[in-house]
Amino acid sequence: MNKLQHIKQFLFAAFAFLLFNIPAYSQNIIHQARVGFDVFRADIPHGKIDTITYQSKTVGNTRRALIYTPPGYSKSKKYPVLYLLHGIGGDEKEWYNGGSPQVILDNLYAEGKIVPMIVVLPNGRAIKDDRATGNIMAPDKVQGFAVFEKDLLNDLIPFVDSKYRVYTDKDHRAVAGLSMGGGQSLNFGLGNLDVFSWVGGFSSAPNTKKPEELLPNPEAAKSKLKLLWISCGSSDGLIVFSKRTHDYLAEKSVPHIYYIEPGVHNFKVWKNGLYMFSQLLFKPVDVSTFPQYSYNEIGLPASTNIPGVKYPQIFPDNTVFFRVKAPEAKSVQIDLLKKYPMTKDTGGYWTLTTDPIVLGFHYYSLIIDDVAVADPSSQTFYGMGRMASGIDIPDPEGDFYTIKDVPHGEVRSVNYYSNITKAWRRANVYTPPGYDTQTDQRYPVLYLQHGSGEDETGWPAQGKMNFILDNLIAGKQATPMIVVMDRGYATDPTQPVTTSARGMSMAGNVFPDVLVKEIVPMVDAKFRTLASRDHRAMAGLSMGGFQTFQTTMTNLDKFAYIGGFSGAGFMQPGTDITKMYNDVFADANAFNQKVKVLYLSVGTTEQERMQTMVKGFHEALEKAGIKHVFYQSPGTAHEWQSWRRSLNQFAGLIFKN
């Protein structure tokens, strides 16, 4: 073999080694973040957040910044740097407190989607008192954001370059920010093309320079920039500043990514901006892919919409897009877990995209010129003490309440006259599949109660109880049963009206008497029931849970199965549980033999008061030796998803003996 062949073989082997041993970071199309991208994962390596201080000659004092070093950071390697800037109301901790950038980046590292980099989070208000306090719009504080350009270039970057193992050339340096920081990033980045090759503005604020001032020499940007990113929420009132920059860049044929997603001026949009932008940094760039960056997630009409109506729409990240026509309205808001202001377009339509909404059913209202009304695009549900709109966010694990191709029961409306309330009342009664054909069969009965501000329609309409029972019965996980749902409010006109300042007392509400003395006998007479305590259960949610305990504990000769969903016994601190309900818990053995299932549940994110009440009751029962089931619904609050899950469990436990 001659010398030339040896050289060729050596070069080929070296090329192969490099090809297969150097990380191949390529710039594929990056898509919208999925649910969970910003959730802490304990099972992966984590980077480190530290506070650093540096001497600022620009400001004349010592300044602070946060710095993120990636998982596995080593002083033997060099790293590129991203400078990540905050908004007008924040400081160096705004991203950390509101956006969890370290979590987003850690998760991306674990998936091999980003180049290891250092991220510096400075205070972009370059004045001696740089705290985000007082009047943040004061002229000196606003001017401090412009002064920060000198502080960044002359003080902070040299400090980082000298103290950390970083690349010091422009191709390994990026700047990006949100709102005011987005404007700073565009101003500083495009104004210093010899310092930054990667520039990003997320929902850039009015401090963004006019395009002609921002980039007077488009040709320089074309030759010197690696990536220019501009993103914003479609319902953000500041989108005009991002759009005018985009329009100018498009006119001058400057390559850039312009990404508009459903959203407003908040961290939901900014976190996704960081998620997408960071995956593009410090990699080979293919500008031909830039026009492909458009939000193409498909929103689906909510299942709770009026049939055939397109909006509201639910997107894969569980955000909801609303569109309402109200051309004469002066202000419109959506009240869905919190109040969202809507933006009006030239056609008289008001639109907005919410934050990601928790799984399950939620009431909501339109607030038009300070008046709360139902959304005409939504079906209405009785809740909050009135007819309200509702939206059901799909749960990937919600198969148990989904309508399926199985035998179905029926929900029937039964009117009856109450001699106690001196009024006609209505009960909704679920009869199981086969009730009308298997006429020789009798069934146990569950009395199932709603919560405060709701009525007998709540469990079938919002709770999907009929589908839950249908699916359990079809899967042979529950005994076929009749379920009776009645309005939990009842007053005796012969008794004085009693009010409660706390709103939780059952004082004046004679529903327990109506249930025991009128509803149970009526149901036993009208339906083929097994009319004995061993075949009778009662459960309820919230107020209905408290009513359940109030009713059953004083009528254990009539009920053998008891369930409280986010509601159980009223037990004040220091109360001896064995003294409650006429000492019903005093003899644990006797109670355990008599009550076949005692069930308590609560959502893990419910308010502390409800958590304390239900958990305290659970712990007191344990201490007293009372057998019971205690369930905590993961990730849900005082809402229908907690109660759907609870019913699914409870119905599978009862009438099994």
N, C-alpha and C positions, 0 to 999 in steps of 0.2 A: 504494500500500500504506500503510495507516494505521499509527500508532505502536504500537498494541496488537499488530498482526500482526508487526511487527519484533521486539517483545519476546518473543512466543511462539516465533518462529523462533530467536532467540538462545538462549532457555532450552532448546529442543529440541536445538540443536547442542551446547550445553554439557553437557547430560545424556548425549548420545551420546558425546562425547569422554571423559567420566568413565567411562562404561560400558565403553568399549573400551580404555582406557589404564591403568586402575587394576587391579593384579593381583587376580584373582578367586579368593580362597582360600575354598573351601567345605568343610564338614565332612561328607564322605562316610563310609561305613562303612570303617574301617581293618581290614585283615586281617593275620593272622599273618605274620611275616617269612619270606621265602623264603631258601633257601640262597644265600649270596653277599652278603647285605645288609650284612655286617660285614667284607667283604674290600676292602682298599685298591685303588683304581682310579687309575692314573697319568694317565689321559686326561681327567680332569675338574678343575675348579678346586677348590682346597683352602682350608679355613679355617686359622686359626693358633692354636696353643696357647702361652700365655705363663704365667710365674709372676709373681704380683703379691704385694706386701707391704702390709699396712695396720696402723695403730696401733689396738690393741684396748684401750679403757679398761676393758672388762669383765674381761679377763684381766690387764691391766697389762703387756703387752709387745707386740712386733711379731709379727704372725702372717702366715702364707702361704696362698695359694690359687692354683689354676690358673684361667685364664680362656680361653675359646674365643671367638674372633671369627669370624664366618662368611665364606665366600668373597666377595670384593669389598667387605669392610668399609670404610665411608667415614665420616669424622668429620662429613660434611655431612648425614648421615641420623641418625634416632633409631631405636633398637632396643628391643624387649621383652627381658626377662631371665628365664632359667630358672636357679634355684639347685639344683644336683644334688648330693645328699649320699651319703656312703659308709656302710659297715657298721662294726661294732664292732672288727673286726680291721684296718681300713684307715686311710687318711689322705687328704689331698687328691689323691694320685696313684692311689688304688685303682681308680677308674673308668678312668683313663687306661691303667693297666697291664693291667687285667683285662677291660675292656669296650670299649675303643677308641671312645669316644663321638664323637670327631672324625671317624672313618671312617664311622660310621653316619650322622652328620649331613651330612657332605660328599656321600655317596651320595644321600641324600634331597634335598638342595639340587639336585643335578645332574638329578634327576627331577622337580623342581618340586613336591615334595610337602610342603614345610614353609615356614613364614614365617621370613625371616631373623631370627635372634635371637642374643643373647650368652648364653653358658652359663658360670656360675661354679661351680667345684668347690672348695669350702672344706674345711678340716679341722674336722670337727664335734666334736672333742674339745677343748673350751674350757678348757684348763689350761695352765700355763706350759710344762711338758714334755709336749707333745702328740704325741710319737712313739708309734707303734703297736708298742711293745716291752715286754718284761717281762710281767707279769700284766695282760693287757688287761681282765680282769674285776675288777680291784681297785676298791674302792668309789669312790676319788677319780677314777679314769679314767671309770667309768660315770657318775658325777655330772657330769663334764665335758660329756657329751652333752646333759644337761638345761640346763646353764649356757649352752650354745651358742645357745640361743634369744635371750638378751640380746645376745650378741656379734653374732649375725646381724642383729637388728633395729636395734641402736644403733651398731654399728661397721662391719660389712661392707657392708650395703646403702647406708648414707650414703656410704661410700667409693666404691663402684661408681657411685652416682648422680652423684657429683661429678667423677669422673675419666673417665667414658665417656659417649658420646652415647646416653643411654637414656631411655625413658619412665619417669617416676617415679610414675605412678598404679598402683593395685592391679590394674587390668584388663590391665596389661602386665607383670605380675610373676607367676612361677610357682615352686613349690617341689616337688621330688620326690626320692626317694631309695630306696636298697635296704636291706633288713634293718633294722639299727639306724637308718639314715638314712631308711628308710621310715616307721618309727615317729616319728622327729623331724618328718618332713614333715607327717604327719597331725596331730601334736600342735601344731606351730608354725603350720601353715597354717589349720587349723580353729580354732585359738585366737586367730588374728589375721586375721579376715575383712576388716578394713580395710586389710590389707597385701597379701594374696594372693587372687587370684580363681581360680587354677589350682593344684590340689593333687593329687599322685600318690604312692601308697605301693606299692612293689614288694616283695613278701614281707616285709611289716612285722613287726618283731621284738616281743618281749614288753614293750619299753618303751612301746609304743602304749598310751595311756590307755584306761581302760574307756569304752565308748561314751557313757555318761551324763555322764562328765567331759569326754570329747573334744568332745561337741557337746550341751551342755545346752539350747541354744536352736535346735532344728531349723529353725524358721521363718526365722531369720536366715541360715542356710546356704542355704536355698532362694532367698532374694532376693539374696544377695551373691555366691555362688559361680557361676563360669562352668562349671567342670568339676571333678569329684571322681573320681579314678581309683584303683581298688584291684585289684591283680593278684597272683597267686601261682602256684607250681607245685603241681599236684594231689598230688604225693608229698612235699611239703615238710612237715616236722614242725611248722613254725610256722604252718601254714595256719589254725589255730584262731583266731589273732588277727585275720587278715583276715576270716574268716567272721563272727566276732562283731560286727565293725564293720559289715559288709555287712548282717547280719540286723537290726541296730538301725536303720540307714539305711532299709532296706526297710520296716520297721515304721512309721517316722516319715515315709515317702513323700518322703525326700530324694533327688532325682535323682543318680545316680552310675553309673559303669561298674564292674562286678565281673567281672573276666576271669580265669578259671582255665584254665591250659594244662597239658598234660603236662610234668612236670619236677620238679626238686628245688630245693634252696636253693643256686642257683649262677648264674653269669653268663649261662648260656643263657637263663634266664627273665628276668633283669634287662635284658639287652640287648634282648630282644623288647619288654619293658615300655617302655624308652626309645624304641624304634623306633615303637611304636604311639602312645604318649602324646605324643611330640613332634609328630606329624602333626596332632594335634587342637588344639594350642595356638594361641592368639591368632587364632582364626578364629570366624566365626559358629557358634553352638552350637544344635543341634537335640536337645533332651533326649528327644524321642520315639524317637530311634535307640538310646538307651542299652541298652534290653533286648535289642537285637539283637547285642550284643557277647558272644558265647559262642564257645568254641573248637569249630569245626565241621570241622576237618580230619579226613579219613577215614584211619584207619590200616588197612593191609592185612596179613593174616596173612603171615608170612615164608614164602618158598618152601621153606624147610628145615624147616617144622613137620611134625609127623605129619599126614597128610591129614585134613582136617576139623576140626583143632584151631585155635581162634581166636587164641591168644596163643603167642608174642610177636607184636606188630604193629609194622610199620615205617611211620613217618609221612613226609610229603613233605619235611620238613627233615632226614631221615635219623636222627632220634631213634627209639629203640625202647622200646616199652611192654611190660613183663613183668608177668605175673600168675601167681602160684604158690600152690597151696593147701597149707599146712603148719600146721594149727591148733595143734599141740603144740610147734612149733619156738620156740626162744627168740631166735634171730637168723637172718636169711637175707640173703645177699648175692648179687649177680650179678658174676661175674668176667669182664668183656668189655673187654679192653684195659686196664681198671683196675677196681678193686673199688667197687661201688655198694651201699650199704646199702638194703634194702627196708623198706617200712612195712607194718605189719600192720593190717588192718581188723577190724571186729567179727565178720565171717563166717569168720575164719581165713585169709583170702587176703592174701598179701604182694604189693605192687605197687611199681613204680618206672618212671620214664622216664629214659633215659640222656641223655648229651650226644649231639650229632650224631656218628654213627659213620662212619668212612672207608668209601668204596665197596669192595665186594668181599666175599669170604668171610672169616669170622673164627671161631675156636673160642671157646667160652665154657663156663662151669661155674656151677652153683648151689653156693653154700657154705652148708650148713645146719648150724648149731651147730658151725662150724669144720671140717666134713667136706665136701670137694669131690665133687659128684655130677653126673651128667648130668641135664639138664632133661627130665622125662618128656614134655613137649610137643614136643620137638625130635627130629628124626632124629639118629642118632649117627654120628660120623665118627672114624676112627682118626687121632689126632693128639695131640701132647703126650705120647706114649708110652702112651696109653690111649684108650679110647673116650670121646669128648667130644661135647658139643652143638656145633652150628654155626649161624651165621646169615649169609645172603648179602644184603648191601645192594646194591640194583640200581644199575647204572652206566648213565647215559643213553647212553654210548658202548659199552655191552657187548653190542651186537647180534651181535658175532662169536662169542660163546659161548652164544647163545640157541638153544634147539631150534626148528627151522624145518621147514616143509613141503618138505623136500628129501630125496633118497635118504640113508638112514642106514646106517652101518656097524654092526658088532657088537663088543661087548667080551666075550671068552670067557675062561673060567677054565681054565687048564691045570696039572694036577698032574704033577710029575716027581720022580724020586729023584736026589739029589745024592750022588755018591760022595765028593766032597770034604768035605761037611758031615755025611755019614752020616745024612741025614734027608730026609723028603719036603718039597718046597717047592712054591710056587704062583706062577705068573705070570699076569697079566692081559694078554690079547692083543687089540688092536683090529685088525679086518679091515675094509677099506674097502667102500663100497657096491659091489655086484656081485661080490664075492669068490666067493660060492657059485654064481653063474650063469655067470660068465665063466671057466670052468674051464681054459681054455688060456692064461690070463694069469698072469704072475709079477710080483712086487712087490718094491720096495726095502723096507728095514726100518730103523725108528728105534727105538733102545733108549732109553727115557725113564725117568729116575730121580726119586724123591721126595726129601724132605728129612728132617732129623733128627726122630725121634719119630713118623714116618709109615711107611706101607708101600705095597704095590702097589695098594691101593685109592685112594690119594690123588689121582692124576691123573684117573681117571674120575669120582670122587665130588666132590672139592673143586675140581679143576682144570677140569672140563668138557672134557677133551681130546677126547672123542669128538665133541661138538658143534662144537668148533673145527675139527677135521679134516673133519667132514661139510660144514660151511659153506665151508671153503676149497676142498675138492674140487668141490663143486657150483658154485662160482663160477669154477672153472678157475684158481684161484690157487695150488693145490698139486698136486703129483703124487700120485695114489693110492698109498698106502703102508700097510704093516703097522707097528703100533706095539706094542712089547713093554715091559711094566712089571713089574718084579720087586722083591722085598723087598731093600733095600740092605744088610741085615745078614746076615753069614754067618761062621760060625766053624768052624775045623777042630778037631775034638775031639782030634786027635793032637798039636796044638800048645798050648803054654802060653798061658793067658789073659793078654792085655796090656791094661792100663787107661791112660787118659790124663787127667791132672788138668785139662787145658784143655777136654777133651770134643770137640775138633775133629780130632784125629789119627785116621787110618784104621788105625793100628797094631792088629794082631790081627784085622782084618776082611778076610777072604779073598774078599770079593765080586768083585773084579776077576777073580780066577782062575775063580770059579764062572761069571761071565758069559762069559768068552772060551772056556773049556774045556768048559762044559756047556750054558749057555743058548743061545748062538749055534748050536752044532751041533744041539741039540734043535729049535730053531725052524726051521732050514733043513730038517730032516728031516720035521717035522710040517706045515709050511706051504709054499705055493708062493712061495718067495722067489727073488730074484736074488742068489745067494750069492757076492757078490764085494765087495771093499772099496769099489768105486766106487758100490755100491748099499747101503751100510751107514752109518748115522749113530748118534751117541750124544749125549744131552743130559741135563741134570738141573738141579734147583734146590737151592740151598744145599749141604747135604752131598752131594746127588746131583750138583751141579756140580763139586765137588772130586773126587768119585769118577770123573766123566767124564774129567777131565784126567788123573787118575792112571791110568786104564785105557787111554785112547786114545793118549796120548803115548808109551806103551811098546808100543803095538800098532798103529802106523800102517800096517802091512800089512793091517789088517782094517777100518779106519775112514777114511772120506774127509771126513766132515762132523762137526763138533764144536761143542757149545753149552754154555755155562755161565751159568745164570740165578742171579744173586746168589751166585755161587760159581765159582771158576776154579782157578788154580794157587796152591799155598801158596808165597808168596814173601816171605821175611823182608826187612826193610829192609837195603839194601846188597847184596842178592843180585844177581849177574850172571845175567840171564835166559838168556843163551846157554849157561850151564853147567847149566841145569835139565834134568831128564828125559833124562839121558845126552846132553846137548848137542844136543837135537833142534832148537833154534832157532838154532844156530850158523850154519847155511847157510840164509839167508833165502830165496834163490831156490829151492833144492831143496824147502824146506818149503812155499812158496807154490805150487809146481807139484803137490805131492803132496796137500795139504789144500785141498779145493775151497771149503769154508765154515768159517771159525772165527768164532764168535759169542760175545760177552760182553754181559751186561746187569746193571743194578742199578736199584733204585728211588731216586728223588731224595730221599726222606725216610728212607732206611734209616739205621741207626746209623752213627756216624762210622767205627767199626772196619771194618764191611763196605764202606762207601764207599771208604775208604782202600785196602783190600785189592784190590777189583775195579778201581778207577780206576788204582791203581798198576800192576797187571798190564797193563791197557790201555795205559798210557803206556810201559811197558817194551817191549811188543810193537811199538808205533809206532817207538820208538827203534831197535829191532833190525831194522826193515824187514819185519815180519810182517804180511801183509794180514789184516784181520779187520773184523768189524762190531761196533760198540759202541753199545748202546742204553740210554738212561736213561728209565725209566718215570715220567712226571710225576705227582707227588703221592702216590706209593705207597711203602710201606715194605717190610719183609721179610715179604711176605704174598702170598697167592695171586693178587691182582690184578696184581702185578708179573709173576708167572710165567705167568699166562694170556696177557697181552699179549706176553710174550717168545716163548712157544710159537707164538702166532699169526704172529709175524714169522718165526721160525726155520723153521717148517714150510713157509712160502711161499718160502724161499730154497733148500732142499735138493732134490737129485735133479732138477735142471733141465737138466743136461748129458747 
